[in-house]
Amino acid sequence: MVSANQTASVTEFVLLGFSAYPNLEKTFFVLILLMYVAILLGNGVLILVTVSNSHLHTPMYFFLGNLSFLDICYTTSSVPLILDSFLTPRKTICFSACTVQMFLSFAMGATECVLLSLMAFDRYVAICNPLRYPVVMSKAAYVPMAAGSWVAGSTASMVQTSLAMRLPFCGDNIINHFTCEILAVLKLTCADISVNVISMGVTNVIFLGVPVLFISFSYVFIIATILRIPSAEGRKKAFSTCSAHLTVVIVFYGTILFMYGKPKSKAPLGEDKEDLADKLISLFYGVVTPMLNPIIYSLRNKDVKAAVRNLVLVFQKRFPQ
């Protein structure tokens, strides 16, 4: 009964965010707002061109459209909350809203891991087995693949969120983060979280470890196949079809590995600087990476650049100055 009462008494959480650095809040508000607008515009344009341009109705661009939609959903689940925290003196979020935000951010992150591995598989089949590509990556195959990634990510998030929010929260309700990040929320519980730790470890292996290994092995075979191409022009053309995806993978997983794998400072004087660094890295993962994805694909992909130019020309014809 005590646990039930303690859980019921928690109606809201306090998000610290960057409140310890009030001089930086206005600067961060402007920067994050501009990046969020860039995310909506950049990923929105990518979705529009992949849907409207018949030349981009292929598995790779179907996955890319899903990735862009996912980035919009992921940032929309957290960025408005971050922006609001910069404007209000009391940075609180109710229990139910925190649960929803935690579910959405975890689901989008897990889904993106699976999507990136599917995109690697698509490039592997296209380069290593081009004759079988139309059969292996038919519409009957790649649409269920993409749908499965969303289902898998949402299921994993539902399990982790329900396990976290069923725990009793007593005493401190201050989350040392700018969103309801699941690890930060678990630190506030007054119960045994061994089940959560084990389930989180299993989920990390499935949605982080397995995709990283799958992508790594895929690119080992891809690079080996490209190096066997006799002409330099052929090698360049083959590599250009997967260079954008490889860049996105390096930025995405590199940020995650650095965020959770870097050593913690043991010096008391360095804790404040480390806390700020952790939040900046998390912000980079949550905002900068989704903003970079459409830029990377636009700059390193001729088909996307041509489709965007055609879209601009159509827009200019319909709405002449």
N, C-alpha and C positions, 0 to 999 in steps of 0.2 A: 504493500500500500504506500510505503514511503517513496519508492521509486516512481510509482504512478503519479503521486502528488507532485514530486519534483519535476517530472516531465511535463505535467499539465501547467505548472507555474511558469515555464519558459514560453513566453508568447512572442519574444523577439530576440534578435541578436544584434550586437553592436559591431559594426565593421570599422576597424581602425584605419585601414587604407593607408593614405599618406598624411594622416592627421598630425603625426609627429613632425611633419615638415610643412607647416602652413605656407611658408614662402614659395614652395614649389607647386602648390595646388592649382593656382591660376594658370601657370605655365602648362602643367599636365592637362588641365581641362581643355585648353585650346589645342594642344597637340593631339590628344586622344579624339577630340571632336573632329578635327580635320582628317585623321586617319580613318575614323569610322565612316565619314562621308566617302573617302576614297575607297574603302572596302565595299560599300554599297554600290557605288558607281562602277568600279572595276569588275567586281564579280557579277553585277547585274548585266553589264555589257557582254561578258563572257557567256552567260546563260542565254542572252538574247541572240548572239551570233550562232551559238551551237544549235539553237532551236530553229532559227529562221533560215540559216544557210544550208542548203541540201548537201553541199560538198563536205560538211562537217557532221553528217549523220553516220558516224562510224563509232565503234566501241570506245576508242580512246577519247573522243570528244564527248561522248555520252557520260563517261566517267568524270571527265573534266567539268561538265555541267553540274553533275552531282556534287563534286568537290566545291565548286563555287557556291552552290546553294547551301551546302553544309557550313561553309565559312561565314555566310551571311547569318545563318541560324545561330552558330556558335557565338559570334560577336554580339548579336542582338540579345542573347541570353545574359550577357554580362556588362557590355559597355554602357547601356543606359543607366544601369545601377551604379557604375563607377562615376559617370558624369554627374548623376544626382548627388552622390556623396560629396562631390567637390562644392556643391552649391548649398547644401543644408548643414547647419551646425551640428545637429544630432544625426549621426550616420547609423540608422537602424534599419533592420529588415525583419519582417514578421516571420514566424516559424514556417508557415505554409509556403511563403514566397521563397524562403531560403531552400526549402525542399525542392521546389520546382526548378530553381536556378541551378542547384547542385545536380539534379537529374539531367537537365538539358546540357550542361557543360560536359559532364562525364559521358553522356551518350554521343555527343558530337565528336569528342576526342577519340573515343573508341571506334566510332564509325569511320573517322578519317584514317586511322591506322589500317583498317581493313581495305578501304578504298585505294589507298596508296599501294598496297600489295596487289590488288586486282589490276591496277594500272601497270605495275611492273610485269605481271603475268601477260597482259595484253602486248606489251613491248617485246617480251620474250618470244611469244608465238609469232609475232609479226616479223621479227628479225631472224630467229633461229629455225622456224618452220613456216615460211611464208606460203607454201603451197597448201598447207592445212589451215591457214588462218581463217578463210571464209567459213569453214566448217566448225572449227573449234570456237571461234568468236562470232557465231551467228547471233541474230537478235534474240532468238529463243534461249541463248546461253547468257549473253551479257546483261540483259535486263534483270533476270532472276539473281545474277551475281550482285548487281548493285542493290537490289531490294534486300537481299540477304545481309549485306553489310549494315544497312539501316536497322534491320531486325536484330542482328547480333549486338550492335552497339547499344540499342535501346534496352534489350534484355539484360545485358551486363550492368547497365546503369540502374535499371530498376532494382536489381538484386542488391547492388552496393548502396544505393540510396535508402532502400527499405531497411537494410541491416544497420545503417548509421542512425537513421531517425527514430528507430524503435528504442534506442538507448536512452537512459535517464540523463538529463542535463541538470546539474546542480551547482550552485555557487556562481562562478564566473561565466558570463555569457558573451564575453568580448572575443571576437574572431580577429586574430592578427593578420588580416588579409583584406583585400578590397572586394572580394566576392565570397560566396559560400563554398570555398574550396574544401573538398571532403576531408583531406588530412588535417586541415586547420580546425574543422568542426569536431572531428574525433578527439582532438586534444581537450575539448571541453567536457567530455563525458566523465561521469563518476562511477563507471562500471567497467568490467573486464571487456577489453576489445580484442581479445585473442582471435575470436571468430572473424572479426572484421579484417584483422591483419592477414590471416591465412587466406581469406577469400580475395582480398586485395592483391596478395602475392600471386595467387592463381590467375586472376584476371590480368595482371601485368604480364605474366608469362604468355598468356593466350593473345592479348591484344597489342603487346609491345615486343616481346621476345620472338614469338613465332613470325610476325610480319617482317621484323628486321632480318631474321635469318632467311626468310623466303625471298625478300627483295635482294639481299646480298648474293644468294646463290643464283637468282635470275640474272643479275648483272654480271656475274662471273661468266655465265654462258653467253650472254649478249656481247660482252667485250671480246671474248674468245672468238665468237663468230665474226664480229666486225674486223678483227685483226687478220682473219683469213681471207677477207675480200681483197682481190689483187690490186684494184685501182684505188688511188688516193681519193679520187672524187666519190667513188662508191662508198668508201669508209666514212668520208665526211657526211655524205647524205644519210647513211644509216645511223650514225651517231647523233645527227641533228634531230632525228625523230624521237629520241629518248633523253636528250640532254636537259630539256626543261623539267621533265619528271624527276630526273636524278638530282637536279638542283633543289627542287622542292623537298624531296626526301631528305637531303643533307641538312637543309635549313630546319625542317620540322623535327627530325629525330635528334639532330645536333643540339637544338635548344632544350629538348626534353632531357637528354643525357647530361647536359651541363647543369640544368636546373636541379635535378635530383641526385646527380653523381658527384658534384663538386664537394670537396672536404669542408667541414664546418670549422669555423674559427674557435679556438679554445681561449683566446684572450678576451677578458671582460670588456676591455676598451674597444674591441673590434666588433662587438655584437650589434651595435646600432648600425654601423656601416654595412655589416653582413645582412642585417634585416632589410635595409634599403636595397641592397644589391639583389637579394632574393625576390623582392617585389618587382624590381625593374626587369629582371629576367622573366618572371611570370607574366608581366605586362607585355614583354616582347613576344612571348609565345602566344598570348591571347589576342593581341591586336596587330603587331607588326607582321607576323607570319601570314595571317589571312590577307593583309594588304599587299604583301610581296607576291603571292601566288599568281594573281592575274597579270602583274607586271612581268614576272618571269616568263609566263606562257605567251604573253604578247610580244616580248622582245626576242624570244628564242624560237618562235614558231611562225614560219612563213604563211601557213594556211590561216592561222588566227589573225595575223596582221592584215592579210588580204581581205578576210571577212569583215574586219573592223573598218577598213577603208571603204568597202562596198556599202556597209551600213551607214557610214558618214555621208557618202554620196547620195544614197537614197533619202536620207534625212534632209539634206540640202535641197534636193529636187522637190520634196513635198512641202518644205517650209523655207522657200527662198526669202532672202533678206530684202 
